[in-house]
Amino acid sequence: MAEIRTAIGLMSGTSMDGIDVALLRTDGDAVVERGSFLSVPYEPAFRERLKQALDDAKAIKQRNERPGDLSRLERDLTLRHAEAIGLLLQQQKLKPGDVDLIGFHGQTVLHRPDEALTVQIGDGQLLATESGIDVVYDMRANDMLHGGQGAPLVPVYHQALALRMPGDQWPVCFVNIGGISNLTFLDRDGTIIGFDSGPGNTLIDQWVEAHAGIPYDDGGRIASEGSVIMALAERYLDNPFFTAKTRRSLDRNDFRPPEGHEAELSDGARTLAFVSAAAILRSVGHLPTPPKTYVICGGGRLNRTIMADLVRLAGEQGARVVSAEQAGFDGDAMEAEAWAYLAVRAARGLPLTFPGTTGVWQPVSGGVLVAARRDTKT
């Protein structure tokens, strides 16, 4: 029987709003014991630096390049992650020696799967030194070296969670609505399929920030006051991404928000919320059979307008939509938990990605394991 390890997972996603930190005990396989979770927001000035990093990163041709402010930003980002780990340890009255591994995602600043190029800034060795805990990081690169898209990586964790769901709810589709939405399709015969399904919160966030000066539409309140501009929605949903035979991983810049003259504030937010929901259902057409249950994770599940559209659209197909919490999980913590789970899998040499999830040629492991200085691991 495989050893059960205690791991911390760290996630800073495409929304760039902060660091999610989750504690997990797992064997990297069927054993999953979920622990505490916290989210540490970035201050506005640091978010602006992250946004600038997306522009700086456009010049990258090789993964180790750090043009502009990226080198200094990588260090600052890593130190913020170390501080977030310290907060969780303090909260749980744990010492670094009580934790076996950290799964460190870093911050994606460039993702060009068609060029086999993905860059997540974050210094794994510095994090290991600062935290006193061994770190697994850079978990996407090996997938790309073996023909994969480098994303999504979470499906294998969804598979472990789904084992706890009743049989009459299968096939199950986990949907993470982050900046970009992705889904995981699971069936009782072991089928596991995962891919990016379209824009999630990013377009809405960019729209309301540009036109209302706020970082996101809290609960979908702005959208709830508007109407869908169907011609604008269809322009997004007619994107070749949705009809292409090959599923591809998306970059944050693959879809852009509308021009200011195309909608007023609430109608724009309402239209983009509809697009977020409809994109998921449009992408589901690539699955071998319709899901019976959709489990919605990520920040988008808190947008009541997106959720109402999902319930209606999925209901037209005879499917049920539930939030992660209604299914017995934590929708805020799930991606960070996944990175803890993936770290343990990586340390064991187990596959992180599969032909059905990233398009990789064969199931492959990945990640770089770096050791903490033993004199600090107490």
N, C-alpha and C positions, 0 to 999 in steps of 0.2 A: 504494500500500500504506500502510495506517494506521501511524502511529508507535507503537512499543512503548514504554510508559512504566513506570517503577518506582513502585509504590504500596504504601502501608501500610494495612491494614484493621484496624479496631478494633471489637470486639464485647463488650458487657456485656449478657448475656441475662437472661431472666426468672428464672433461678436466683439471680442477684445474688451470685455467688460470687467474681467477679473480672473482670479485663480480659484478653481474648485479643487478641494482636497478631501479625499475619501480614504477611510481605513477599511481593510478587507482581510479576512483570513480565508485562505483557499489553497487547494492543491494544484490550481491551474487547470482543473478538469471539472468534475461534477460537484465537488465540495465548494460551496460559496456561503460564507458567514459574513453578512454585511455589518459594518460597524458605523462609527460616527462620521459626520460630514460637516464641512464648513466651506463657506465661500468668502473670499477676500477680494473686495473690489479694488480696481485700479483707480488712482486719483485722475481727474480729468487731464492734467498735463501729461501724464504717462500714456494715457489713451491716445493723445494727439501724437506722441512720439511713435507709438505703434502704427498709427495710420500713416505717418510719414515713412515708416519702414516699408510699407507696401510699395511705395514709389521707389525708394532706394533699391529695393530688391529686384526691380524690373531689369536692372543692369547685370544681374547674376547670370553667368554662363556655366560656372562650376560650383558644386555644392558648398565648397569651403570658402567661397568669396564672401566678404562682408563689406560692401561699399557703403559710403556715406557714414551714417551714425550707427550702422548695424553692429559693429564690434562692441562699442560702448553699451549699446542697448542690450545686447546679448548678456553682458555681464550684469547689468542692472536688473534685467528680467530674471536671471538666475538667482540673484540675491533676494529678490522679492519672493520667489518660490521657496527659498530656504527659510525665510521669515514665516511664510504660511505654514510650512511643516512644523516650525517651532510652536506656532499657535495651537496646532492640533495636538501636538505632544503635551503641551502645557494643559490644554483643556481636558485631556484624557489621563493626565498624571502618568505619562509614559516617558521612558528614557529612550534615546536613540538605539540602545542595545536591545530594546524590546521589539524592534521592527527589523525584519530581514531584508526588505527590498523597497525601493522607490521606483515606480513607473512614471517617467518624466516625458510628457508629450512635447513641451516647449511651445513656441508660438509659430504657426505657419505664416511665412511671409511671401512664399512663392510656391505654386503648385502647378506644374505643367506636365501632366501625365503623358501627353503625346510626345514629349521630348525626354521622357524618363527622368524628369528633374523635379525634385521636391525639396524644400528647405524649411526646416523648423529650427529657429534660433533657440539656443539654450545649451549651456555648458554643463554636460553631465558630470565631468570630473570636478568642476568647481562646486556643483551641488552636493556631490558625495563628500567632498572635503568639509563644506560648511555644515552639513547636516549630521555627519558621522554615520551615514547609512549608505550601503551599496546602492547604486543607481543603474537602472536599465533605461536607455534612451535611444533616440534615432531608430524607431521601430518600423518606419515606412520604407526606408531605402532598400533593404534587401528584397522586398517584394518587387520593387521596380526593376532591380537587377535580374529578376526572373520573369519579366514580362508582365507584371501587374501594374495596376493604376495607382498603387500606394494608398488606396482608400476604397471602401471603409474597412477599418480594423475591428470595430466593435462587434460585428455579428457573432463571433465565437463566444463572446460573453453573453449576448442575448440568448444564444442556444443553451447555455448553462442555466440561465434564469428561467427559460421557458419550460424546463423539465418539471417545474413546480406548478404548472398550469394544468387545469382539468382537460381531459382528452376531447371533450365536446367543443372546446374553444379552438381547436386546430383545424386547418393551418393557421398559424399565428404570424402576424406581421408587426414587428417593432418599428416604429417610426420616430426618429430623432429629428425634431424641428429646432435646429440651431441656426447659425447664420445661413448655412446650406443644409437642406434636409437630406437625410439618407434613410434607407429602410433595410430591414432584414426579414426575409421570408423563411419560415421554418415549418417543416412538415414532419409527421411522425416517422416517416421512412428514413429520416436522417438528412433530408434535403436542406441545404443551407445556401441561400442566395442573398447577396447584399449589393446595393449600389446607391449612388447619390440619386435623389429623385427630383431635385430642382431647387429653386430659391426658397429659403425658409424665412428667417427674420431679417436678413441683411437688407433687402430692398425696402422693407417697412422702416427699419432703423434709419437708413440713409435718407429716406423721404421725410420723416418727421423731424430729423435733426436739421435738415436743410430748410424746412418750411415752418417749423415750430420751435427750433432751438432746444429740443429735448432729445435724449439719447434713444428712446424707444417709446412705443405706444403701449403704455401700462394697461394690461388687461384687455387691450383692444378697444379702449374707450373712444379714441378718435375715430377708428374705423366704424364703430357702431353708429356713429352719427352720419355716415356717408352712404353712398350708393355705388354699386359696381358699374364701372364704365366698361361694358362688355367688349367693345372694340379694342380697348387698351389691354384688357385681360387676354383676349385671344391673340394679340400680337406676341405676348410672352409665351402663351401655350402653343403657338404655332412654331416655336423655335425648333430647328432640326434635332436638337438634343432629345426631344421626346419621342421622335419616330426612328431615330438611328437604331440599327440592329445591334450594334455594340454599345453596351452601357459604358459611359466614361465618367471619370471623377471630375468634379467641378472645382473651379477656382472662384473665389469671391467676386472676381471681376468679370466672370462669364455672362452675368446678367447685370444690367445697369438700371437705376431708378428712372422713372419718367422725367421728361423735361418739365420745368415749372409751369409752363403754359398749358400742359396737357390735362391738368386736373387741379381742383382746389384741394385744400389740406385733407378734409375728411373723406372725400371721394377717392383721392389717391390712396389713402391708407386702406380704405374699404376694398378697393380694387386689388391692391397688393396682398391683402389678407386672403381674398378669394383665390388669387393666383397660387399662394402658398399651399392652400388646401387642394385645389384642383390639380396642381402639378403632381402631387402624391398619387392621386387616383389615376391620372394619365400615365404615370410611370408604372403603376401596378399592372397595366396591360402587358408588360413584358414578363410577368410571372407565369409559371406553368398552370396554375389554378388560382381562382380568387381566394383571398384570405377570408376566414370566418370572423377573426378578431383582429382589430388594430389596437396596439398598445402605444400610446403617444407619450414621448419623452422629450426632454429639452425645454428650453424657455418658451417655445411656441405653444406648448400645451396650456400656458397661462393666459394666452390671448383668446378670450372667449369668442371672438368673432371667427378666428381660424377654426376653433373647435366646433362651433355651430355649423360651419360650412362642411367640415369633415364628417360630422354626424349625419348631415343631410345627404351628402354625396355618397358616402359608404352605405348608408341605409338604402339608397336606391339600388344597390347591388346585394342587399340582404345581409350586410355585414354589421358587426357591432364595433363601436369605438369606445375605448376606455382610456382614462389617463393612467400613467404608470402607477400612481398611488391607488387607484381603484383596483389595479391588478396585484397590489401588494408590494410594489417596488417604490423607489425614490427617483422621480424623474429629474431632479436637479443633480443628484449624485451619480447617476448611472454612467456617464462617460468617464468621470474620474475613477469610479469603481472599476470600470473596464480596463483602465490603464494599469491599475494595481494587478488585476487578473492577468493581463497580457505580460506584465513583468515577470510573474511567476512562471507562466508558460514559456517565455523566452529563456529564463534561467534553466528550465528543464529541457530546452531544445524542442518543445512541442510547436506544431504549426500555429502561426498567427493568422495567416491568410490562405485562401483556397481558390481554386479556379472559379467557383461560383460566386465569390465575393469581390475579388479584385481583378479577375482575369489572369491571374498568375498561372504559369504553365503547370505547376504541381503544388501541393501544399508545402509551404515553407515557413520556417521560423524567422527570427530577425532580432534586431536590437543590438545595442552595444552595452556590455556589462562593465561597469567601472567600480572599483573597490574604494571604500572610505579608508582614511588613515586609521589604522586600528587603535592608535592611542587616543582617538577622539570618540571612539564608539564605546560608550560606557552605559 
